[in-house]
Every structure is written in C-alpha cells, then in structure tokens.
Amino acid sequence: MADANLDSIKQFPHFETQSADEEVIVFSRAHLFTNLWWIVLVIILLLIPSALKLVEFKDNPFDLALSAGSQFILTLAWYLFVISFAFQRFLLWFFNIYIITNKRVVDIDFYHLFYKEISSTTINHVQDVTHRRGGVAQLLFDYGDLFIQTAGTTPNFEFHAIPKPGLVQKKLIALLKGVKMMGLPD
Amino acid sequence: MSKEFDLLSLLPLTLIVNWFVVLFLAGYVFFSFLVIRQVAVMCSVVESGINVILKLLAQLLFLAGLLLLLIALAVTIF
C-alpha cells in the first residue's frame, strides 16, 4: 500500500520516445552498488601519484631523468585521465535505463559511449517474466536481473542489476493481467 | 669523465615522456570533443535535472585537456 502511494506521487523523468498519453510505471537503472568497483578503482588511481611521491626510491630513475615540468604535466594528465574514466563510468550507469510504461517495455542501452541501442516492445508481446537474484551483494542490497521474454522475433529484454527485481516483476505481471483483461490502452 | 656506461644519461627520457604525453593528450582532446556531442545525445534520451551539469562537465574536461595539451607542447618544445 505504501509503495502504491509513493508511486502515485513519484514523478518519473520524460524519455525520448514517450508519447503524451504514456504513463511510466517503472523507471530503473542498475543498482548503485554496481558502481562500487570503479569508485574504489578511481580512488586508488587518484592516490597513485601522491603515493609515488611519498615512497622514496633509492636511485629512482624517474627522479633522476624527468624534469620537474614533465613530472607536473604527467601528473596532471594522469588526474585528467582518471577523472574522465570516472565521468565515463558514471554516464554509462546513468543512461542505461530500463522503463516499463502502461504500453511498452523500453530498454535504453549504452554499451560504451558511442554505441546506443534503444529497444522497445508493447506490453501484449510480453510472454514470460523471470527475475534472478544470486550472490551475497544482490541478497544484501536487494538487486538482481529481470528477464522479459517476448513473442515472435522481438528481442528478449534483460534488465541487469535493477533494484527490487521481484517488485518490478510483480508490477509487470499485474500490468500484463490488466492488458489481457482490458486490452492495450490507445 | 666517468668510464661507466650510463644508459640514463644517453636516453632523452624527458623528451620521450613529454612527446608521449603530448600524443596522449591530443588523442584525449579529440576523444573528449566526441564525448561532448555524445553527452548531448545521451541527455536528449532522458530528461534529468543533472543533464546541464553533465554537459558542462564534458565541456570542462575537453577544455582542461586542450589547456594541458598546450602546456605540454610548450614544455616539450621550449
């Protein structure tokens, strides 16, 4: 009940191909926890130049050969590279979106920065919905994969590492029942 | 003059590293220019409150790369 109340007041962002009478029911992206690996990696990479300066190498060839200007440029280039890597990872997480509306299932994928794929299918093409949750992290933070099997040649949908996959599955099944009883809204 | 063969003194390491950094930054600037365009495409897919910040950040990273490339070139050449 609490969920239903929350959903009624929740404003989902508008997406590119959304029609005027289309209502977003589920708007999801991978769980925040899935970002942990690259956040830790970025912190470690950011600490490397400072760590190298703290450690005093005996006869360090770089200290002997590199000028101060070169070391400065190299350090700045390193920081720029690491920040850009973090930015790219964030973009890929933020714009990989899974949407279920009252009419369609939409999967927006950016496999890497320059490859975009948007797949969608109408709700009445959905045949089977399965969710999978495995491993300690997924159990602890309640996230997992949702597989949506569709009819015919329409590609199947895979929502990876979404929060509360069980709840999303319930919502989609309820929507399917509604569509089967009432028909797809115009 | 020392008779020891000192490889480091023969190898212009600073010059090699500097040119390597310049090449890397040139690639970075080109790539980040493409990222600016791609972020605009990404932002058009879904409306979000932070879209403006993301676009700005992409432009900032491009400018930072460009500035650093110019500095690296100056350090390398002069």
Boltz contact constraints between the chains, C-beta under 6 A:
constraints:
  - contact:
      token1: [A, 13]
      token2: [B, 46]
      max_distance: 6.0
  - contact:
      token1: [A, 13]
      token2: [B, 47]
      max_distance: 6.0
  - contact:
      token1: [A, 13]
      token2: [B, 48]
      max_distance: 6.0
  - contact:
      token1: [A, 14]
      token2: [B, 47]
      max_distance: 6.0
  - contact:
      token1: [A, 15]
      token2: [B, 46]
      max_distance: 6.0
  - contact:
      token1: [A, 16]
      token2: [B, 45]
      max_distance: 6.0
  - contact:
      token1: [A, 61]
      token2: [B, 8]
      max_distance: 6.0
  - contact:
      token1: [A, 65]
      token2: [B, 8]
      max_distance: 6.0
  - contact:
      token1: [A, 65]
      token2: [B, 13]
      max_distance: 6.0
  - contact:
      token1: [A, 66]
      token2: [B, 14]
      max_distance: 6.0
  - contact:
      token1: [A, 67]
      token2: [B, 14]
      max_distance: 6.0
  - contact:
      token1: [A, 69]
      token2: [B, 75]
      max_distance: 6.0
  - contact:
      token1: [A, 70]
      token2: [B, 14]
      max_distance: 6.0
  - contact:
      token1: [A, 70]
      token2: [B, 17]
      max_distance: 6.0
  - contact:
      token1: [A, 70]
      token2: [B, 18]
      max_distance: 6.0
  - contact:
      token1: [A, 73]
      token2: [B, 21]
      max_distance: 6.0
  - contact:
      token1: [A, 73]
      token2: [B, 72]
      max_distance: 6.0
  - contact:
      token1: [A, 73]
      token2: [B, 75]
      max_distance: 6.0
  - contact:
      token1: [A, 74]
      token2: [B, 21]
      max_distance: 6.0
  - contact:
      token1: [A, 76]
      token2: [B, 68]
      max_distance: 6.0
  - contact:
      token1: [A, 77]
      token2: [B, 21]
      max_distance: 6.0
  - contact:
      token1: [A, 80]
      token2: [B, 64]
      max_distance: 6.0
  - contact:
      token1: [A, 84]
      token2: [B, 61]
      max_distance: 6.0
  - contact:
      token1: [A, 95]
      token2: [B, 42]
      max_distance: 6.0
  - contact:
      token1: [A, 97]
      token2: [B, 46]
      max_distance: 6.0
  - contact:
      token1: [A, 108]
      token2: [B, 45]
      max_distance: 6.0
  - contact:
      token1: [A, 113]
      token2: [B, 38]
      max_distance: 6.0
